[in-house]
Amino acid sequence: MHGRVKVKTTAEQQEAKRKEREKKLKLYIGATQMIFSKRKNKEYDGEALKITGEILSMNPDFSSLWNYRKEIFLHFKDNKPEDELHELFKEELQFLEACLRLNPKSYGVWNHRCFVMETMAKPDWKQELQLCNLFLDYDERNFHCWDYRRFVVKKAEISPEEELEFTTNKICNNFSNFSSWHYRSKLLPIIYPDDSTSVGVEEGVLIKEHETVQNAFFTDPDDQSAWFYHRWLLGRGKRKTGVGCMMVDRIEQKLMITTTQPILISPSTCEVDVSVNGERVDGVWCTHKNHSDLYSHIWIFKSKDSEPWIPSQELIEVTVAAGGDDWGSSDSIELEPLQQCHWIFSQEEQGSRFRDELSAATTDTLERELESIQELYEVEPENKWVLLTIVSLMKALDPLEHQEQIEEFITKLKTIDPVRLNYYEDLRSKFTIENYIEQLDFGTRVMSLPNQSLTCIVHPELFSLVVKVDLSNNKLDSLKGFSCFQCAIDIHVDGNHINDVEELSFLPALKQLSIKDNCISSLDVLKPLAHTKLLKLYLFGNPVEENLEHKRVKAIIPTLHNVDGHMY
């Protein structure tokens, strides 16, 4: 038995580990308490650096300790000679590098490194750039390091062209480098700006980018990085803020505008003045949901004066003017003496809203790209990225011409990627509504999209003037966006999956609602309609029908004259 090692039992091993953990915990707590005590007493010395360093080496995400170290170095900066201070900063950088080798994705470490580099007298930015290269070689998807690199590049005054070349090399080494593709999308608009294109980049450069990303597709069709970048290349730029539509109502004494971007009308963000025949009107703006502190596409103006601000029988011109660089122009609308209501659309609203007019060069590039991706589809028929890109290209080229093919591909996407079924249903609904809007005659006040299998309503603000809405026999499970239908008098949403009508409470003109064959389960759901001017309501085919008493419905909505054909 002599000379043989005694093997501890499992219980003994667990007890030894427990004691070791308790010992470490006591040391950790003791050191932490000492640090907090020293910080409270404003002791900024080498001992504080040593103790905080020991703790941060084990737990680099202890934010309070990094803040304490900042305070220590700021104290040193005011009280130590330059040479000694420079050495302390160099040691801190070495300490931080050691921490990063253990945990290269620590917010605290990268943040503290920014502080050190900005605080020290002679930072070596070129060396920091090399450090970034080292860590990005180790993990090219480390977004902490990418963020730090952008900070270093700015300080080192590295040109955007050099950085673009860096992303090119990274992408050539690995097409799956999503961070490089993303960084590229930020650099190109700076180096090759062109406001006339959808993403703000010169057309010739975009065409070359399409060629680059196509190489990535065929190299690794299953990698999502290049596909996402391609979606950016096909993206639509942000529209300039302004009035898309303006309506004046003499009877209601109100002005309604829809804007091309959601805005907040307030003295601190965007002031919008209203004048009648050149004279400013004192009034208040609120959204269609009666909010004054939220961003919205739809804003309604009413005068503070109890007297009518829109004269009843004379020619008037109502002008809306907003300050600021983004929206510096004014818009006007005239109302003839006998007109009760009038509306106008901006020139921009009357163009294509959902795709840019492509030049011959861009069209040719996208058509060739579509042919190539369709060839790839023959090899990769079950690849969702291939299918999605074909859909995107068809929509960019001509969504109406390719409408049937887009439908077919989305149907297949739902089959091969059922986990994202709802996404594809909503995407199909989006395309259907956008195609409908593109063909809509301006000035029409009817929205008719029955039997389209719609699961959602997009761009509802563009239907703010419709008086009749027919969305029967779709797949809507809510009325989200219906509050934008500010002029709607008659709404039909039969045969959907709707169980709530809250959105309709914001419709001032609503007179008739048909919501048959939905999921309205109780009369309480109808209470929001008490705030409307509803005259006719059709509820057949809802669960509430089993216990439906028409008189109770009338009690909830006093304005009603007709419930399911029963007159009151």
C-alpha positions, -999 to 999 in steps of 0.1 A, spaced: 0 0 0 30 23 5 37 48 -23 1 47 -37 -18 80 -41 -50 82 -20 -79 89 -43 -104 113 -27 -141 103 -27 -166 124 -46 -179 139 -14 -144 149 -3 -137 164 -37 -169 185 -36 -162 196 -1 -127 207 -11 -141 226 -41 -167 243 -18 -140 255 6 -119 268 -22 -148 287 -36 -156 302 -2 -120 312 2 -120 330 -32 -153 346 -25 -141 360 8 -110 374 -9 -131 389 -37 -156 405 -13 -128 418 10 -110 433 -20 -142 448 -33 -151 464 0 -116 478 3 -119 493 -32 -152 509 -24 -138 523 9 -108 538 -9 -129 553 -36 -152 568 -9 -122 583 8 -109 596 -26 -77 576 -23 -62 576 -58 -29 557 -55 -9 527 -68 -25 503 -43 -60 511 -57 -47 504 -92 -33 471 -81 -64 459 -62 -88 469 -90 -65 453 -115 -67 420 -96 -105 420 -95 -109 432 -132 -86 404 -143 -112 380 -130 -143 400 -138 -137 426 -166 -174 437 -167 -173 454 -132 -182 489 -145 -177 507 -112 -141 496 -110 -133 509 -145 -148 542 -134 -126 542 -103 -95 536 -125 -105 565 -147 -107 587 -116 -73 575 -105 -57 583 -139 -73 617 -140 -58 624 -106 -24 611 -117 -26 634 -148 -28 664 -125 -2 653 -100 25 632 -116 54 642 -139 49 636 -176 74 608 -180 60 588 -151 25 594 -163 34 582 -198 48 549 -183 16 544 -162 -5 548 -193 16 523 -213 13 498 -184 -25 504 -185 -26 496 -222 -7 464 -216 -30 455 -188 -60 461 -210 -45 440 -238 -41 411 -214 -78 415 -203 -88 415 -240 -69 383 -246 -90 367 -219 -123 383 -229 -121 401 -263 -158 411 -262 -158 430 -229 -176 464 -231 -158 477 -201 -123 469 -214 -128 485 -249 -145 515 -233 -116 520 -209 -91 517 -237 -109 546 -255 -105 567 -223 -68 559 -220 -60 567 -256 -79 600 -254 -64 610 -220 -27 601 -225 -4 629 -239 12 609 -268 -11 582 -280 2 559 -308 -28 556 -330 -10 536 -357 -1 510 -331 -37 508 -320 -48 502 -356 -24 472 -356 -40 460 -324 -74 462 -341 -61 442 -370 -47 415 -347 -80 411 -328 -100 411 -361 -77 384 -374 -86 364 -343 -123 371 -346 -135 391 -376 -171 393 -362 -160 410 -330 -182 441 -333 -166 456 -301 -133 457 -320 -150 471 -351 -165 499 -331 -131 506 -315 -115 505 -349 -138 532 -362 -129 553 -331 -91 548 -339 -95 555 -376 -112 588 -368 -84 598 -344 -56 586 -366 -72 604 -396 -72 573 -418 -89 581 -450 -122 564 -459 -105 551 -491 -79 532 -470 -107 517 -449 -126 507 -479 -96 488 -492 -93 472 -457 -129 459 -461 -122 446 -496 -92 426 -483 -113 412 -454 -141 402 -478 -117 386 -502 -103 365 -474 -138 355 -462 -171 364 -479 -188 356 -446 -174 387 -430 -207 404 -422 -190 433 -403 -169 442 -434 -199 443 -456 -217 465 -431 -187 488 -428 -186 490 -466 -222 503 -467 -211 532 -444 -180 541 -463 -193 541 -499 -218 570 -494 -189 590 -480 -164 583 -508 -188 583 -537 -218 604 -527 -247 607 -551 -281 618 -538 -299 607 -570 -295 570 -562 -315 550 -537 -286 545 -513 -267 577 -520 -238 561 -539 -226 568 -575 -243 545 -600 -210 532 -615 -198 522 -581 -231 504 -572 -228 484 -604 -193 472 -594 -206 464 -559 -233 442 -575 -206 423 -594 -186 419 -561 -215 406 -541 -225 382 -569 -192 365 -566 -200 359 -530 -233 344 -538 -219 318 -561 -190 310 -538 -212 303 -507 -249 305 -514 -258 295 -479 -240 324 -462 -263 353 -453 -237 381 -451 -236 389 -488 -273 384 -493 -280 411 -466 -255 435 -483 -273 429 -515 -306 439 -499 -289 472 -489 -278 478 -525 -314 474 -536 -326 496 -507 -346 528 -510 -331 560 -497 -348 581 -471 -374 604 -486 -372 641 -480 -395 653 -453 -425 673 -465 -462 673 -471 -475 644 -491 -512 653 -489 -532 683 -476 -569 685 -469 -591 714 -457 -626 708 -444 -648 739 -441 -676 721 -421 -653 705 -396 -630 736 -395 -599 715 -397 -568 711 -417 -552 676 -421 -517 669 -436 -499 637 -442 -461 638 -443 -436 618 -462 -418 609 -430 -431 606 -394 -426 639 -377 -432 656 -343 -447 690 -346 -435 710 -316 -415 742 -308 -384 721 -299 -384 698 -330 -404 712 -359 -427 743 -359 -454 743 -386 -473 775 -392 -507 778 -408 -520 809 -425 -553 818 -443 -549 844 -471 -515 854 -457 -527 858 -421 -513 835 -395 -538 814 -376 -532 806 -339 -540 769 -333 -528 735 -322 -515 704 -340 -523 669 -328 -520 635 -344 -549 615 -358 -549 597 -324 -551 631 -306 -515 630 -294 -492 660 -294 -460 644 -282 -456 614 -306 -441 611 -341 -467 605 -368 -474 607 -405 -508 623 -400 -513 657 -382 -545 677 -377 -547 714 -371 -575 732 -353 -578 768 -343 -577 779 -307 -603 805 -315 -639 794 -309 -649 814 -341 -646 796 -375 -611 802 -389 -620 790 -424 -645 815 -438 -678 799 -450 -683 815 -484 -652 829 -500 -622 820 -519 -593 812 -495 -557 800 -496 -544 779 -467 -507 777 -464 -486 754 -443 -449 764 -437 -423 746 -417 -389 757 -406 -356 737 -407 -332 724 -433 -350 691 -439 -383 708 -447 -379 744 -457 -406 748 -483 -443 758 -479 -474 741 -493 -507 758 -502 -542 747 -510 -571 768 -524 -608 764 -514 -634 778 -538 -664 797 -524 -688 768 -526 -664 740 -518 -668 723 -484 -637 701 -487 -607 700 -509 -574 681 -510 -542 681 -530 -512 657 -533 -476 668 -537 -458 661 -570 -435 636 -552 -466 616 -540 -478 613 -575 -447 594 -586 -436 559 -579 -434 556 -542 -418 521 -537 -391 518 -563 -367 542 -579 -366 550 -616 -336 530 -628 -312 542 -654 -305 521 -685 -271 510 -670 -286 500 -636 -315 482 -653 -292 462 -675 -270 453 -644 -300 441 -624 -315 422 -653 -282 403 -659 -280 397 -621 -315 383 -621 -306 359 -649 -275 348 -629 -294 343 -597 -321 323 -615 -293 301 -628 -282 296 -592 -318 288 -583 -317 259 -607 -287 245 -586 -301 257 -552 -339 254 -555 -343 251 -517 -321 280 -508 -342 308 -492 -316 335 -498 -317 328 -535 -355 330 -536 -356 362 -515 -331 378 -538 -349 369 -569 -381 384 -554 -361 416 -544 -346 419 -579 -380 414 -596 -396 441 -573 -367 465 -581 -371 460 -618 -408 459 -622 -431 446 -595 -462 447 -616 -447 428 -645 -433 401 -622 -463 400 -598 -473 364 -606 -437 351 -603 -432 370 -570 -464 353 -557 -451 319 -567 -417 324 -551 -432 337 -518 -455 306 -518 -424 284 -522 -406 303 -494 -434 295 -470 -429 258 -479 -392 256 -475 -389 280 -445 -421 274 -425 -405 288 -393 -408 323 -409 -443 317 -424 -457 349 -408 -429 369 -422 -436 357 -457 -473 363 -453 -467 399 -442 -441 404 -471 -467 392 -496 -493 415 -481 -468 444 -483 -461 438 -520 -499 434 -528 -507 467 -511 -478 485 -527 -487 473 -562 -523 484 -555 -512 519 -545 -489 522 -576 -520 516 -598 -543 537 -577 -558 567 -595 -551 599 -575 -582 614 -562 -600 581 -558 -615 577 -523 -620 540 -523 -598 512 -509 -609 479 -523 -588 448 -516 -611 420 -507 -601 383 -510 -563 390 -511 -552 369 -481 -538 401 -465 -523 396 -430 -514 433 -424 -520 468 -437 -489 487 -447 -486 525 -455 -520 532 -440 -513 569 -440 -516 569 -478 -553 560 -474 -561 589 -451 -586 603 -476 -606 572 -485 -643 572 -476 -650 536 -483 -628 506 -473 -634 470 -483 -609 445 -468 -633 416 -465 -622 380 -466 -586 385 -458 -565 372 -429 -563 403 -407 -562 395 -370 -563 432 -360 -573 466 -373 -538 481 -368 -534 512 -390 -571 517 -395 -570 549 -374 -552 565 -404 -585 562 -424 -596 596 -411 -622 602 -438 -636 567 -438 -675 566 -437 -681 529 -447 -657 501 -436 -662 464 -446 -639 438 -429 -661 407 -430 -645 373 -429 -612 381 -411 -599 372 -376 -605 405 -358 -612 406 -321 -607 442 -312 -620 476 -327 -600 501 -306 -584 516 -338 -618 526 -351 -625 549 -321 -603 575 -338 -624 578 -370 -645 609 -368 -666 602 -400 -674 565 -396 -711 558 -402 -713 522 -413 -692 492 -402 -696 456 -414 -675 432 -392 -693 400 -399 -677 365 -394 -648 377 -372 -638 369 -336 -657 396 -316 -664 376 -284 -682 401 -262 -701 434 -263 -674 451 -242 -652 449 -273 -675 473 -290 -672 501 -263 -646 521 -283 -672 526 -310 -692 548 -286 -668 576 -295 -678 574 -332 -708 586 -352 -717 550 -362 -752 545 -376 -751 510 -390 -733 479 -376 -733 443 -389 -721 417 -364 -734 384 -379 -711 354 -375 -691 365 -345 -689 345 -312 -708 373 -295 -739 365 -317 -749 337 -294 -758 361 -266 -764 391 -287 -791 416 -277 -794 443 -302 -808 467 -275 -776 463 -255 -755 471 -286 -776 503 -290 -770 512 -253 -732 509 -259 -733 529 -292 -760 555 -288 -758 568 -324 -767 535 -339 -799 532 -360 -794 498 -375 -778 466 -360 -777 436 -383 -807 450 -402 -828 457 -371 -839 493 -371 -840 515 -340 
